[in-house]
Amino acid sequence: MPNPLEHRIATEIAARRDDLVALTRDLIRIPTLNPPGRNYREICDYLADRLGRAGFSVDLVRAEGALGDSAAHPRWNLVARHDGKAGGDCVHFNSHHDVVEVGHGWTRDPFAAEVEGDRIYGRGSCDMKGGLAASIIAAEAFIAACPDYRGAVEISATADEESGGFGGVAYLAEKGRFAPERVQHVIIPEPLHKDRICLGHRGVWWAEIETRGRIAHGSMPFLGDCAVRHMGAVLAEMEATLFPLLATKRTAMPVIPDGARQSTLNINSVHGGAVEQEDGYTGLPAPCVPDRCRIVIDRRYLIEEDLAEVKREVTAMLEKIRAERPNFDYEIRDLFEVIPSMTERDAPIVRSTAAAIEKVLGRHADYVVSPGTYDQKHIDRIGRLKNCIAYGPGVLDLAHQPDEWVGITDMEDSAKVMAFVLAELLAP
Ligand SMILES: [Zn+2]
């Protein structure tokens, strides 16, 4: 049974249903495409106006000098704060405001925010302007229902999550905005579905491997040394030993979908030999023995694994080939790495969100871990804040797809869950 405060919150949220729809549509209509990072200032100004009117103090923060920041495409972020009537914990909702490119296959205008039945369509509706709107409605409804709360509520809308988050959450974390002395609980309303709590993500290691050869005329390949054949040996060894090894590594992390509950490796690209000519070129390629071949690997690793060991597996494989294969030479270069992150199930934000899901939806929460990373990595590593989850409306599979949509009832339900979390953590 909801207590009187929860009853008031439910009434406040129900009264804001049209506002929730209008807010989500307004956000979708600002095309914050990334790359290159369009209209970041416009969406921050819109939110600053909205939250300022709701009594929040608002800060616009440009991630000056961060990766991706430029005069043409400045990386703007918004942080809004509302203080209660007494001291207490700060609960922070962090959403990214950028969206990925439109891509092909749409049957609707991706920025018209069309409403049909219980759905709002548009690029970024699900990932994650619907979640951002739901968290704003949750905060406003909670403040209206519980004006004498203690502590603080923060809402941020940040740049560049889709391209690594360096001009967004990473920058804010470096400036101390997510320090545990300042913020105690974080919810990231990514589209994980309204009954799921996402505790964290697997680790990432990207690297480029290059094999070396010697250029020669293609009619006399024996005078050269083919780097593509050397790379072929690398790929064959991966098939024979590395992929089978990775398949044996299973994790206790509740990663979804099930295929991601093991270590995985993707070969993102392979490039070797002559540079591909532009589309208009009608001639033939020249016959040369390739002297360089490169692949980029994307290794996703588990909380039970150690990054140094993950790297050693690959270098040991390359060294084995070097020992066995005449003239084999290679270079390996790190491109990017993220350590795995997983919040404990008995952390306060997890417990209060699980309780709220039970009250609002009448069922137990599912606990999941994301196969890929999101901004929690910066909050955990740079901010040193462990009490963080992703929780928000939307169907994860729709993210980045054509005809992306978010459900209105899902947004409303998850807004209620978020507001109940505020009540649990901040009510006097
Ligand atoms: Zn997202």
Residues whose N, C-alpha, C, O or C-beta is under 5 A from the ligand:
A	BS01	ZN	D127 M128 E190
